Amino acid sequence: MRLAKNSWPREGELIVGTVKKVLDFGAFVTLDEYPGQEGMIHLSEVASGWIKYIRDYVREGQKVVCKVLRVDPVRRHIDLSLKDVNQYQRKAKIQEWKINLRAGKWVTFVANNLKLTDEESQNLREEMIKNYGGLYQAFEEISMGSIDEVKLDERYRDEVYRVACESIKHPKVEISGFLDLTCFEENGVDKIKKALKSALKAKKDNTELDITYVGAPRFRLHVIAEDYKRAEAILKDASNRALKEIKKLGGKGEFHRHES
């Protein structure tokens, strides 16, 4: 998301704008992603074919997605096209714009919490865009890693990480498996409990691992993780730990990926 003043869009770029004024020969549009900049959609670029009433296509206050045709910083003139943007491009651009708006608000949260000056806040934005390719991309990548992996100045790192983890919730996957554990040795129940406690050590950060009793001799292992690969690895580790421990204690065990 571009928020620096006096920056200019590139020719061929898709931009989100707000129609400011509609005249017979075209419409003037403020560029939401470029503060202080304004462009014009000539009547011939509003729609294909003959246009009888321009207001049938654009109106004041309307959000539009336009293609940048020409940029002249000297004359401070930007030519835009509405007709050169198809429905798919419009939908994708609006979606991108909305998530970048959210990311911009998250940066504001960070700036307010750290009491940053306007200059420091802008420096943070530029650093996030430089290191991650965009504001939303930065928050998304940061939320998926550890705080030690954050590629930002130490002044911002902790707070950006906290806001990222609170703001972006990643979809989770859930898988289950079943352990049959038996032990006819003295204190067999305690030994089975010890084997299950060993299985719980397979739990990793940002994951959940629960063990519930199904009915003798069966226990259910339930894993919640960010992806199937990670979930399967934890399930395998947990079952292996339990089987190894119960065997060492004189019991027997068997793992089933699906209930039978």
Wavefront OBJ file of the C-alpha trace (Angstrom):
o trace
v 0.000 0.000 0.000
v 1.471 3.342 -1.064
v 1.030 6.143 1.398
v 4.005 8.399 0.714
v 2.970 11.834 -0.444
v 4.032 13.075 -3.883
v 4.567 9.544 -5.216
v 3.254 8.672 -8.649
v 1.590 5.581 -10.119
v 3.196 3.709 -13.002
v 1.768 3.544 -16.507
v -0.206 0.322 -16.890
v -0.826 0.014 -13.145
v -4.307 -0.623 -11.765
v -5.364 1.861 -9.092
v -8.340 2.303 -6.774
v -9.850 5.767 -6.820
v -12.862 7.776 -5.724
v -14.807 9.777 -8.292
v -14.527 13.411 -7.231
v -16.317 15.262 -10.021
v -18.262 14.209 -13.122
v -18.464 16.473 -16.182
v -19.788 15.965 -19.690
v -16.301 15.268 -21.084
v -15.080 12.951 -18.324
v -14.568 12.410 -14.595
v -11.911 13.447 -12.096
v -10.752 10.769 -9.675
v -8.729 11.013 -6.472
v -6.214 8.174 -6.165
v -6.807 6.397 -2.839
v -3.378 4.741 -2.864
v -1.499 7.943 -3.720
v -2.446 10.737 -1.297
v -2.735 14.119 -2.948
v -2.851 12.730 -6.484
v -5.745 13.054 -8.909
v -6.386 11.622 -12.353
v -8.905 12.062 -15.139
v -11.003 9.555 -17.052
v -11.804 11.012 -20.464
v -15.283 10.256 -21.796
v -13.764 7.942 -24.435
v -12.173 5.870 -21.647
v -15.292 5.492 -19.501
v -16.891 2.666 -21.504
v -16.781 1.050 -24.918
v -19.220 2.345 -27.499
v -21.275 5.523 -27.557
v -22.115 7.116 -24.204
v -25.260 9.187 -24.003
v -25.183 10.000 -20.274
v -21.846 9.703 -18.499
v -23.585 9.490 -15.137
v -25.011 6.155 -16.187
v -21.447 4.863 -15.716
v -19.806 7.011 -13.029
v -21.027 9.208 -10.198
v -19.485 11.313 -7.442
v -18.287 9.280 -4.462
v -18.097 6.013 -6.425
v -15.124 3.692 -5.893
v -13.570 2.738 -9.225
v -10.668 0.635 -10.439
v -8.824 2.293 -13.318
v -5.834 1.567 -15.491
v -3.152 4.263 -15.597
v -2.632 5.304 -19.234
v -0.210 8.214 -18.947
v 1.636 10.017 -16.146
v 3.084 13.520 -16.530
v 4.623 14.695 -13.222
v 5.652 18.034 -14.739
v 2.078 18.949 -15.664
v 0.809 16.945 -12.666
v -1.516 15.085 -14.993
v -2.614 11.451 -14.869
v -4.811 9.889 -17.566
v -6.955 6.946 -16.502
v -9.118 4.345 -18.220
v -12.178 2.671 -16.757
v -13.075 0.604 -19.811
v -9.681 -1.161 -19.945
v -10.309 -2.942 -16.627
v -12.235 -6.207 -16.806
v -14.416 -7.658 -14.082
v -11.762 -10.117 -12.849
v -9.111 -7.376 -12.589
v -11.545 -5.094 -10.788
v -12.454 -7.740 -8.217
v -8.818 -8.749 -7.606
v -7.678 -5.136 -7.237
v -10.462 -4.267 -4.789
v -9.562 -7.321 -2.708
v -5.890 -6.304 -2.686
v -6.837 -2.746 -1.737
v -9.028 -3.910 1.142
v -6.376 -6.117 2.706
v -3.824 -3.334 2.360
v -6.229 -0.978 4.115
v -6.364 -3.435 7.017
v -2.588 -3.671 7.042
v -2.367 0.113 7.111
v -4.564 0.163 10.208
v -2.318 -2.420 11.864
v 0.682 -0.189 11.234
v -1.257 2.640 12.866
v -1.882 0.427 15.915
v 1.852 -0.232 16.161
v 2.677 3.443 15.749
v 0.171 4.506 18.404
v 1.289 1.850 20.881
v 4.944 2.804 20.430
v 4.135 6.533 20.253
v 6.015 6.900 16.979
v 6.327 10.227 15.191
v 4.917 10.591 11.670
v 8.438 10.253 10.301
v 9.129 7.100 12.326
v 5.789 5.633 11.272
v 6.606 6.266 7.614
v 10.057 4.724 8.086
v 8.408 1.603 9.519
v 6.064 1.341 6.529
v 8.919 1.711 4.078
v 11.031 -0.864 5.925
v 8.168 -3.397 5.896
v 7.544 -2.871 2.181
v 11.262 -3.093 1.392
v 11.841 -6.283 3.412
v 8.587 -8.112 2.670
v 7.227 -6.626 -0.565
v 4.164 -5.004 1.019
v 2.473 -4.192 4.314
v 0.022 -7.078 4.331
v 2.687 -9.501 3.097
v 4.870 -8.351 5.986
v 2.235 -8.982 8.651
v 1.291 -12.321 7.093
v 4.867 -13.644 6.928
v 5.719 -12.336 10.397
v 2.638 -13.996 11.904
v 3.737 -17.398 10.576
v 7.239 -17.307 12.058
v 8.943 -16.648 15.363
v 9.844 -13.264 16.766
v 13.529 -13.958 16.070
v 12.773 -14.168 12.353
v 11.260 -10.665 12.112
v 13.303 -8.611 9.634
v 12.686 -5.187 11.166
v 14.477 -2.679 13.366
v 14.517 -3.768 17.025
v 12.533 -0.658 17.943
v 9.505 -2.026 16.083
v 10.037 -5.791 16.101
v 8.231 -6.894 19.270
v 5.146 -4.740 18.728
v 4.826 -5.593 15.030
v 5.088 -9.292 15.891
v 2.412 -8.978 18.579
v -0.004 -7.109 16.287
v 0.664 -9.546 13.425
v -0.101 -12.614 15.564
v -3.257 -11.021 16.976
v -4.534 -9.748 13.618
v -3.932 -12.680 11.261
v -5.489 -16.009 12.124
v -4.288 -18.827 9.895
v -6.593 -21.708 9.010
v -5.934 -24.890 10.957
v -6.126 -28.555 10.021
v -7.181 -31.327 12.367
v -6.179 -35.001 12.231
v -6.509 -37.930 14.614
v -5.002 -41.330 15.302
v -5.578 -44.082 17.856
v -3.271 -45.803 20.306
v -4.018 -49.218 21.824
v -1.929 -49.518 24.991
v -1.860 -52.455 27.382
v 0.349 -53.273 30.337
v -0.254 -56.213 32.661
v 2.734 -55.423 34.838
v 2.354 -54.118 38.383
v 1.059 -50.548 38.313
v 0.125 -51.066 34.668
v -2.309 -48.127 34.659
v 0.395 -45.749 35.881
v 2.758 -47.026 33.220
v 0.185 -46.385 30.517
v -0.268 -42.863 31.880
v 3.501 -42.387 31.712
v 3.522 -43.485 28.065
v 0.750 -40.987 27.269
v 2.633 -38.177 29.011
v 5.609 -39.035 26.838
v 3.402 -38.685 23.753
v 2.365 -35.167 24.808
v 5.996 -34.064 24.542
v 5.557 -34.145 20.740
v 3.523 -30.923 20.890
v 5.153 -27.942 19.123
v 4.592 -24.185 19.226
v 1.387 -22.984 17.538
v -0.095 -26.490 17.584
v -2.472 -28.444 19.811
v -2.177 -32.073 20.888
v -4.872 -33.735 22.991
v -5.219 -37.327 24.184
v -8.618 -38.678 25.219
v -9.745 -42.062 26.500
v -11.983 -43.928 24.057
v -12.374 -47.254 25.829
v -9.904 -49.920 26.946
v -7.337 -50.227 25.520
v -7.837 -47.308 23.099
v -6.801 -43.653 23.318
v -7.407 -40.968 20.702
v -4.622 -38.582 19.628
v -5.977 -35.323 18.196
v -3.682 -32.799 16.523
v -4.444 -29.256 15.345
v -1.748 -27.536 13.273
v -1.270 -24.983 10.495
v -0.867 -27.592 7.751
v -1.163 -31.340 7.178
v 2.571 -31.939 6.938
v 3.177 -30.440 10.369
v 0.132 -32.196 11.844
v 1.166 -35.604 10.484
v 4.699 -35.143 11.816
v 3.424 -34.394 15.315
v 0.984 -37.317 15.243
v 3.761 -39.679 14.173
v 6.145 -38.343 16.808
v 3.517 -38.606 19.561
v 2.589 -42.199 18.712
v 6.243 -43.260 18.429
v 7.037 -41.752 21.822
v 4.120 -43.564 23.458
v 4.937 -46.916 21.823
v 8.596 -46.680 22.754
v 7.783 -45.798 26.367
v 5.150 -48.503 26.897
v 7.491 -51.139 25.451
v 10.279 -50.006 27.782
v 7.900 -50.327 30.728
v 6.932 -53.894 29.846
v 3.692 -53.235 28.018
v 2.505 -53.384 24.420
v 1.167 -50.809 22.034
v -0.215 -50.382 18.546
v -1.000 -47.256 16.514
v -3.932 -46.921 14.071
v -4.191 -43.908 11.749
v -7.949 -44.474 11.501
v -10.349 -46.009 13.990
v -11.115 -49.637 13.231
l 1 2 3 4 5 6 7 8 9 10 11 12 13 14 15 16 17 18 19 20 21 22 23 24 25 26 27 28 29 30 31 32 33 34 35 36 37 38 39 40 41 42 43 44 45 46 47 48 49 50 51 52 53 54 55 56 57 58 59 60 61 62 63 64 65 66 67 68 69 70 71 72 73 74 75 76 77 78 79 80 81 82 83 84 85 86 87 88 89 90 91 92 93 94 95 96 97 98 99 100 101 102 103 104 105 106 107 108 109 110 111 112 113 114 115 116 117 118 119 120 121 122 123 124 125 126 127 128 129 130 131 132 133 134 135 136 137 138 139 140 141 142 143 144 145 146 147 148 149 150 151 152 153 154 155 156 157 158 159 160 161 162 163 164 165 166 167 168 169 170 171 172 173 174 175 176 177 178 179 180 181 182 183 184 185 186 187 188 189 190 191 192 193 194 195 196 197 198 199 200 201 202 203 204 205 206 207 208 209 210 211 212 213 214 215 216 217 218 219 220 221 222 223 224 225 226 227 228 229 230 231 232 233 234 235 236 237 238 239 240 241 242 243 244 245 246 247 248 249 250 251 252 253 254 255 256 257 258 259 260
